[in-house]
Amino acid sequence: MKHSKTNYQGGEAIALATKNLELVVTTSVGPRVVEFRSKQGKAGNLFIQFPADAPRAHGFAVRGGHRLWHSPEDIVRTYQPDDEPLAVKPLRNGVALAQPVEPKTGMQKAMKIEIVGERTVKVTHALTNHGLWPVETAVWALTMFRAGGYGVLPLLPKGNHAAGDLLPTYSFVPWSYTDLALPLWDLHRDFVGIDVPKAKVAQKLGITNYPGWSAYWLEGTTFVKSAPVIAGAVYPDFGCAFETFTNGEMIEFETLSPLVKLAPGQSATHVEHWGVFDGLAKPDTDAAFASSLAPAVNAWLRKLT
């Protein structure tokens, strides 16, 4: 693995690379992973980037890429700026980053980014309560991809009513502006597809239980995002373990930890694994999902365990 200093929008950053993938993390702001690319594919940076002078969202610099928030969403608490230099600790296979404590919340965000295989990245997210009272929250990991691709949210295996499968296994959670009649939602037996070019207005959808991975296909490269779903745990947003948002200009894949009550001094962590694959068929049909995407992901997941 290669580890080198670089620049991002005039600020300091670090590039991590293997022969198959490369990513860039900021150190003068964030923590953010602002670039992720397969060196074997043609898609370039899969993450969307916004210019440094882009309008802020409630005081928060959008920037793009991958970030860490604390859920449930709140205009004051969630949108605290992350514009200060980070504490940086080099690791043998990556880097650990921590921002200063947020003055208005008492929370501190940290990320540890480790390359654990030629095509696999492990991202450990941490929230620490440095305030004076307990805080109920969930770790919220959000990845923003460039537009133009196709997203996949796999569903749990189908049961059989005659065999005694009588109870529900998951719920969809729509937001007030979600419209499942719009053509961007591409419903299949074993997955929900998100056809980003067809998104003309903002849309968001959550799910309470799913196989623990999602995928985004763009120009022949597929990014897979995996995070565990804890059985019996209480998640935010009516129980969402995964959420996706798109407005046609980008798509966001979001995983969440269970809700926890952090006493002063306590921390909560949430781990994602990222994988990248080249040459998989666009997973917009049942056949492509079943014969290309699902087998590749399942083989990759077995190597993680």
URLIN-V137786 format. One record per run of one state. SS is the DSSP state (helix for helix, strand for strand, loop for the rest). FROM is the first residue (numbers start at 1). LEN is the number of residues. If there is no record, write none. Layout:
SS_FROM_LEN + SS_FROM_LEN
//
This chain:
loop_1_1 + strand_2_7 + loop_9_2 + strand_11_7 + loop_18_3 + strand_21_6 + loop_27_6 + strand_33_6 + loop_39_8 + strand_47_1 + loop_48_1 + strand_49_1 + loop_50_7 + strand_57_1 + loop_58_2 + strand_60_1 + loop_61_3 + strand_64_1 + loop_65_1 + strand_66_6 + loop_72_15 + strand_87_5 + loop_92_2 + strand_94_5 + loop_99_8 + strand_107_11 + loop_118_2 + strand_120_10 + loop_130_5 + strand_135_12 + loop_147_3 + strand_150_5 + loop_155_6 + helix_161_3 + loop_164_8 + strand_172_3 + loop_175_10 + strand_185_3 + loop_188_3 + strand_191_5 + helix_196_3 + loop_199_4 + strand_203_5 + loop_208_5 + strand_213_6 + loop_219_2 + strand_221_6 + loop_227_9 + helix_236_4 + loop_240_2 + strand_242_5 + loop_247_3 + strand_250_7 + loop_257_3 + strand_260_3 + loop_263_4 + strand_267_12 + loop_279_7 + helix_286_19 + loop_305_1
//
